[in-house]
């Protein structure tokens, strides 16, 4: 497979799981999938297929990080593809965690759907908004608890 094909495959492998988290929340199989690390495994496989051929350049970029090293890594098809696959796997991990947290906190799927979609596209923004919402809900939960008297 070419670097281009593997690059495209990384998101294609993750997309069905994102669709479940967003479009079928609360279903038993969605909850089971969200609790499993297995959805990330195929994307990690794509990462390995892209990263192994450029491993010396990848290792140089991550072990001694500097902008020029990463720019050089990204000029390699496998390097850019490996970073992309790593992002896709990490974003899916974050999305699964957010989904489980939202279910625990009782956040409505109509609120979570857009947050998960934002996380797919720009994960730091989606995660930050989710963390703010999560913190607000936890703070409100603490404020509503009656204080135990001695």
C-alpha positions as CSV (number, residue, x, y, z in Angstrom):
1,X,0.0,0.0,0.0
2,X,1.2,3.5,-0.7
3,X,1.6,6.2,1.9
4,X,-1.3,8.0,0.3
5,X,-3.6,5.0,0.7
6,X,-2.5,4.4,4.3
7,X,-3.0,8.1,5.1
8,X,-6.6,7.9,3.8
9,X,-7.2,4.5,5.5
10,X,-6.3,5.9,9.0
11,X,-9.5,8.0,9.2
12,X,-11.6,5.6,7.3
13,X,-10.9,2.9,10.0
14,X,-11.8,5.3,12.8
15,X,-14.9,6.9,11.2
16,X,-17.4,4.0,11.9
17,X,-16.5,4.2,15.6
18,X,-17.0,7.9,15.7
19,X,-20.3,7.4,13.9
20,X,-21.5,5.1,16.7
21,X,-20.4,7.4,19.5
22,X,-22.3,10.3,17.9
23,X,-25.3,8.7,16.2
24,X,-26.0,5.7,18.4
25,X,-25.3,6.8,21.9
26,X,-26.7,4.6,24.7
27,X,-26.9,1.5,22.7
28,X,-25.4,-1.5,24.4
29,X,-22.9,-2.2,21.6
30,X,-21.9,1.4,21.4
31,X,-21.2,1.4,25.1
32,X,-19.2,-1.8,24.8
33,X,-17.2,-0.4,21.9
34,X,-16.5,2.9,23.7
35,X,-15.1,0.9,26.7
36,X,-12.7,-1.2,24.5
37,X,-9.3,-0.2,23.2
38,X,-9.8,-2.4,20.2
39,X,-11.2,0.3,17.8
40,X,-7.7,2.0,17.9
41,X,-5.8,-1.2,17.0
42,X,-6.4,-0.9,13.2
43,X,-5.4,2.7,13.2
44,X,-2.3,1.9,15.2
45,X,-1.5,-0.8,12.6
46,X,-1.6,2.0,9.9
47,X,0.6,4.1,12.1
48,X,3.2,1.2,12.3
49,X,3.0,0.6,8.6
50,X,3.8,4.3,8.0
51,X,6.2,4.8,10.9
52,X,8.5,1.8,10.5
53,X,10.0,2.8,7.1
54,X,10.8,6.3,8.4
55,X,11.7,5.3,12.0
56,X,15.1,6.8,12.1
57,X,13.7,10.2,11.1
58,X,10.7,9.8,13.4
59,X,12.9,8.9,16.3
60,X,15.2,11.9,15.6
61,X,12.2,14.2,15.6
62,X,10.6,12.9,18.8
63,X,13.8,12.2,20.8
64,X,15.3,15.7,20.1
65,X,12.3,17.8,19.3
66,X,12.8,20.9,17.4
67,X,10.7,22.6,14.7
68,X,13.1,21.9,11.9
69,X,13.2,18.2,12.7
70,X,9.5,18.0,12.6
71,X,9.3,20.0,9.4
72,X,11.8,17.6,7.8
73,X,9.8,14.5,9.1
74,X,6.6,16.0,7.6
75,X,8.2,16.2,4.1
76,X,8.3,12.4,4.1
77,X,5.0,10.8,3.1
78,X,5.4,8.2,5.7
79,X,6.3,10.7,8.3
80,X,3.3,13.0,7.7
81,X,1.1,9.9,7.4
82,X,2.4,8.4,10.7
83,X,1.8,11.7,12.6
84,X,-1.7,11.8,11.1
85,X,-2.5,8.1,12.1
86,X,-1.2,8.9,15.6
87,X,-3.5,11.9,15.8
88,X,-6.4,9.8,14.6
89,X,-5.8,7.0,17.1
90,X,-5.3,9.6,20.0
91,X,-8.5,11.5,19.0
92,X,-10.5,8.3,19.0
93,X,-9.1,7.4,22.4
94,X,-10.2,10.9,23.7
95,X,-13.6,10.6,22.0
96,X,-14.2,7.2,23.7
97,X,-13.2,8.6,27.1
98,X,-15.4,11.7,26.5
99,X,-18.3,9.5,25.5
100,X,-18.0,7.3,28.7
101,X,-17.6,10.4,30.9
102,X,-20.7,12.0,29.3
103,X,-22.7,8.8,29.9
104,X,-21.6,8.8,33.6
105,X,-22.5,12.4,34.0
106,X,-25.8,12.2,32.2
107,X,-24.8,14.7,29.5
108,X,-27.4,14.6,26.7
109,X,-26.4,13.1,23.4
110,X,-27.5,16.3,21.6
111,X,-24.8,18.2,23.6
112,X,-22.2,15.5,23.1
113,X,-22.7,15.0,19.4
114,X,-21.3,18.4,18.4
115,X,-18.5,18.1,21.0
116,X,-17.5,14.8,19.6
117,X,-17.6,16.1,16.1
118,X,-15.4,19.1,17.1
119,X,-13.0,16.6,18.8
120,X,-12.7,14.7,15.5
121,X,-11.8,17.9,13.6
122,X,-9.9,20.0,16.2
123,X,-9.5,17.8,19.3
124,X,-7.9,20.4,21.6
125,X,-11.0,22.6,21.2
126,X,-13.5,19.8,21.7
127,X,-11.7,18.4,24.7
128,X,-11.3,21.8,26.3
129,X,-15.0,22.5,25.9
130,X,-15.9,19.1,27.3
131,X,-13.6,19.6,30.3
132,X,-15.2,22.9,31.0
133,X,-18.7,21.3,30.8
134,X,-17.5,18.3,32.9
135,X,-16.0,20.6,35.6
136,X,-19.2,22.7,35.7
137,X,-21.4,19.7,36.1
138,X,-19.2,18.3,38.9
139,X,-19.1,21.6,40.7
140,X,-22.8,21.9,40.5
141,X,-23.1,18.3,41.8
142,X,-20.9,19.1,44.8
143,X,-22.9,22.3,45.6
144,X,-26.2,20.4,45.6
145,X,-25.1,17.8,48.1
146,X,-26.2,18.5,51.6
147,X,-23.5,19.2,54.1
148,X,-23.3,16.6,56.8
149,X,-23.7,18.0,60.3
150,X,-21.8,16.6,63.3
